[in-house]
Amino acid sequence: MTHPPRKLLAAAACALALTASACGSDTDSGSGSDGSVKLTIASWGDPFTSATREHLVKPFTEETGYEVDIVDAPGKFVANLEAQTQANNVEWDLLDSTSGPDAYIAHDRGLIATMPDDVKERLLEELPEDAVTDFGISWSVLGYVGACNAEAVDTCPTDTAGLFDTEEFPGSRTSISTSPLVNLSMAEIANGVTIDELPTHEIDLDRAFETLTEFQDASGAWWSSGDQNLQVFESGEAELGISYSGRAYGLIDSGTPVEVIWQDGLYNPGFWNVTEGSDNPDEAWEFVEWIASHPENAAAWAEALGYSVPNPESFDFIDEKTAKTLADFPENREKLGLMNYAWYVENYEEVNKRWQEFLRG
């Protein structure tokens, strides 16, 4: 369902006023040059930014009249927000698809806003309960899955345990260098923790890092961005390893003979968040409600990028071939585990200290 934009209702009230001074003016950094609402979204760069602009921002702007800018800050939401907050100059209103671990850290540090109760109530009318958190809605859901170049190895593994078994399945490995929680969680799955246990499992750091060391010893190049994720497989630097699900299917589309391994992978939602300190929090939450209540627009966004979206109705607008590549497709979702974000928040400093030591060798 679609709810009337708050600013449009305010504008109607102002139109009834006898003088312009009755409504006041808004000339701060969150306003357009004519005093209208201006929202700024932090995003990930193309093709991500273009898809958000075309399928979400453009129709939202046409409906509300708000001005919306997008700035690119891939992988740097938390660090940049910390700097902006310390300078008492929060420049962003919304975060587009904050990765799961970063979103929980950002909320714990007071960098993103807690959702108002009335907004949460309305969002729960649109989305499944597990897609609505205290600080935002899930979005840009991906799987951390195994990818294996079937022509470069004798046999591809069928699950995460096999992906970490470098003796049974030899070949150069790769993984994401910027997410310790992903690597530690998958290492613990390889150590026998089930995906049902994982959301509440307290990671054994010594054991997990020992497993990762064996994995890294067989590694080619690790990746830190979606483009690098593609490059290490296309160049042959890695023959198998951990990949974004959407990028793994992108390899197939581009001709790299990759087998995608969903079994015992990880379900990782991004999140739409409103920043703490936004000049226009009401309008920012209005944008979040808008995308939650427009499943066809969400579907177009998902098809453009190969990431899943939370509204079940969106799958009515996604072609079957694409749907089968998404993390929320039922056959894929049942094979993926959730990470223990609460544990990560509590152990953030130790985990990241040890992770940096691990990367340095």
N, C-alpha and C positions, 0 to 999 in steps of 0.2 A: 504494500500500500504506500501511497505517496502522501507526505504531510506538507502543509503549506509552509513555504519558506518564511522564517521569522522576519527577515528584513523586508520582504514584500508586504507583510502585514503591517510592519512599522511604517513603511512608505505610504500605505493607504491611510494610516492614521494621520500622518503628516499632511497629506493632501487635504484633509478636512480642517487643518489648523488655519487660523486667520492670518498668521504671520509666520515667516520662516524661522524666527527666533524660537517659536514654540517647540521646534524639534531639535534645535541645537545643531552643531556641526561636528564632523569628525575629520581632523586633519593630521592624525598621527601616522606613524609608519605603516599602520595596517589599513590605510585608506588610499583610494585612488586619487588622482589629481583633482577630481571633481567632488571629493568627499565620499564617494561610494566605497563599498566594501572591497577590500583587496586581500586575497588569501595567497600565501606562498607555500608551495609544496616542495619538500626535499625528496628527490627521486634518485634513480640509479643510472641515468644515462640511456642512450639509445641501445636497442629498440624499446626498452622499457618506458622511457619518458614519452616517446612518440605514441605508444599505445595508450598510456594514461591520458595524454592530451586529447587524442582523437576520440576515444570511446567513453571517457568519463568526464574530463574537464569541459570539452566543447559542448556537449549537450546540457551539462549542469549550468554552464554559463549562459547558454541560450534561455534556459528556464528561469534562472534567478536574476540575471543581470550582474552578478558579481564578477569582478576581475580576478583571474587566477593565474599566477605565475608558477613555473616549475624551475627549480634549480637542481643541478646534478651534484650529488655528494656520495657516490657509490662506496658502501662499506664504512662510511665515516659519520654516521648519524650520531652516535653516542659522543664521540670525541668532539665533534663540532658543536653539539648542543651544550656540552660541558663548558666549552670556551665561551659560547654566547651567553650562557647563564652567569658565568663568572664576570663577564663584562657588563652584565645587566642590560643586554641588548639581544633579546631573542628575535631572530630574523625570520624564523619559519613558523607556520601555523600547523602544518600537517606533515607527517612522515608517511611516505608511500612504501608499504611492504617492508617494514623493519623486520629483520630476521628474528626468529623466536628468541634465541639467547639474548640478543641485544635489547629486545623489547622488555624482557623481564628485568634486565640490569638497569635500563633507563627508567623504568617505573620505580624500582627500588631506590634509585638515586634522585627521584623527584624531578626528572627531566621531561617526563610526559604526564599528561593530565589524567586524573581518575575520571571515569565516565559518570556524568550526572545520572541520577536514578531514573529520571523520566526518559532520558535517551536510551538507557539500557532496557527499560520496559518496552519501548517501541521496537528496538532492534530485535528483541527476543520474539516479537511477532513475525519477524521476517526471516530469521536465521536459526539454525540449530543451536541448542544451548551451549554446546562445546565450541561454537564459533564466536561467542561473545564473552570477553573477559572484562575485568574491572578497568582496563585501560584502552580497549580498542576492539576491533573485530579482525578475525583471521582473514587473510587475503594472500594471493600469490603463493598458494600452497604448493610445495614441491616435495619430491622424495629424494632423499640421499640414497642412491642405489648403487649396485655394482654395474660396471661396464667392462666388457671383455671383447677384445678384437679377436674374433673367431678364426681369422686367417693367420694370426700371429702366434697363437698358442696351440698346443695339441688338444687340450680340452678346457672348456670354460667351467668354472664353478657354478653351482646353482643356488648358493645362499651366502650370507655374510661370513659364516665360519670358513667356507671354502675360499672366499676372497682373501682371508688372512692366512690360509694354509699355503705358505710359499714353497713347501716341499712337494706336496701333492699336485699343486697347480703352479709350476714355475712360470716366471715372466716378470717383466719390470712393472712396478706398481706406481700408482699416483693417488693423491688425496688432496683435500682442501687444506691450505696452510693457515687460513684465517679463522678457523672454528675449532677450538680445542674440544668443546663439548661433543661435537659430531664425531670426531675421531675417538675420543675416550669412550663414548657410548657404543660405537660400533666395535671397538676392541673388547668391550665387556660382553657384547653379544657373542663375539668369537670365543670368549672365555666361558660361555655356557649360560649367561644370563638370558632369559627368554624375553621376547618383546612384550609379553604381558607383565613381567616383573619390572621392566625398565623404567616406567614413569615414576616409580617410588624407590628405585634402587640407588643406594649410596655407592658411588663408584669407588672401587679399590684402586687408588691412584698408582700405587707401586705395581700392581699386577697389570693395569691397563697400559702404563707406559712401557713396561717390559714387552708386552705384545706389540705395541706400536713401534718399538725399536726394531723388532724382527721384521715388521712390515716395511719400515723405512730402509732397512738394510738392502731390501730388494727393489728400492724405488728408482724410478727415473726422475723426472721433474714433478714437483708438486705445484698446484695451481692456486691462484688467489682471486680469479675472476672467471666469469662465464666464458669469455673469449679464450682465456688460457686453458680452461677445462677442455675446450674443443681442440686447441692447438697441440696439447701433449699427446692426444690420441691420433690426430691427423698426421702429425710428424713422426709418429712411431716412438717418441720418447717414453711413452708408457703403453703397455699392452693390455693391462687390466687395472682396475682400481675403483675408487669411489668417485661418483659423478652426480651432478644435478640431473634429475630425471629428464627435464626438458632438453638439456644439452645432449644427453645420451641419445635421445630420439633425433635430435638435430644431426648428430653424426651419421645416423642411418640414412637420413634424408640426403645428406651430402655425399653418400657413397662409401663411407667407412663401415665395414661389416661388423658392427657391434651387436653383441647380445646384451640385453638389459636384464639385470638380476634384481627383482623386487623383493624376493624372499628375505625377511629379517633385515630389511633396510629401515630407514628412519623417516617418519612423517614430520615435516618441518613447515609450519605455517609462518608466513610473514604477517605483519599486522598493519592496519591503518591506525595511526595514533595522532592525537592532538597534543601539541607541545604545551608544557607548563610555561606560562608567560606569554602565550599567544595574545595578540591584541584583539582577536576576533574569535574567541572560543565558541560562542554560540553558533556562528556561521560555519566554523570548522566542523563542529559536530553535525551540523546540518548536511554538510558534504558527505560525511561518513554515513549518515542515514540515507542519503540519496543513492549512493552506490549499493547499499545493502538492499534497497527496495526497487532496484532496476535490474532484474536478472538477465534481461536480453543484452543490456550494455556490458554487464559483467561477462557474459558468454563471449561477446565479441572480443573483449580484452583477453580472455583466456585463450581463445583460438589464435589470436595474434602472437602470443608469447609462449604458449605451451605450459602455462601454469594454471593450477586449479583455483577455483573460487568457491566460497562457502554456501551460497544459496542453492539448494537442491533444484530449484526451478530453472537455474541456468543450464542444466544438462538437457533441458528440452530444446535448447537453441544451439547446442554443440554437436557437430557431426560425429558419428560413431567412431570413426577412425581416430579423431583427435581425442575423444572422450577416453578411449582405452589407454592413452598415454598419460593421463592425469592421475595425480595422487589420490583424489577423492573418488575415482572410479572404483566401485565396490570390490572388484577382484584384486585391485592393487592395494586399496586401503587396508584390507584385512591382513596383508603381509607386512605391514609397517608398524614400527613401535614409536612411542612418544618418548622424548627425552625428559629427564628430571630437571626442569628449569629451576625449581625451588632449591635443589641441592647446589646447582651452579651458582645461584645468587649468593648463597651462604659461603661458598668456597671459592669465590671469584678470584681473590687475590692470590691464593696459593696455586690454583689451577693455572692461571695465566703466567705466574712466575715460572712454574715448572714447564709450561708449554714453550715459553721463549727459550729456556735452557735446552729443551728437547730439540727445537728447530736449529739451534746453534751447534748441536751435536756435542 
